[in-house]
Amino acid sequence: MTTATDRKWFLAVASLETCALCGSQGEQVAHRDYGKGMGLKTKSHMTAYLCGQCHRELTDGKEYDRAQKRAFMDRAIVETHSRLIDAGQLVLKVK
């Protein structure tokens, strides 16, 4: 994606307002923490809208192991995409 497209994506995700995991007021567009290189973020569409508490738990928390954190983040990304589709902000093209 281009930088302009990335900005549009982040604005769309941030418009969801509530955390994709717990439903509380969201405040952060969070990147998936794997599938990236040193100093690089994953692709923009691999993000979810999370509250600060869920984001901290998935990045620095000790309650869950790495596999569980990744599963939670993947679930949050799918939920984010679903909500964007429902809001008409993400339109699927079928060929």
C-alpha positions, 0 to 999 in steps of 0.5 A: 500500500502507498503512504496515502493509502496507509493513512486512509486505512489507519483513519478507517480503523480508528473510526471504529471507536471501540476495542476489537477485543474487549469492546471498551473505548479504543484508542490505538491502531495496533500492528500485528507483532510478527511477520515483520523485520527489524524496525519494520511494521507489518502491512497496514491491513494487519492492524486492529483497533484496541484499547490501551490495556489490550494493546499493552497485554498483547505487546508486554503482558505476562498473562498469556504466552506468545501463541495466545497473544498472536491468536488474540491479535489475529482475532482482533484483526478479523473483527476489525475487518468485519466491522469495517465491512459492516460500516461500508469502509472496506469493500471486497472485490470478487473477481 
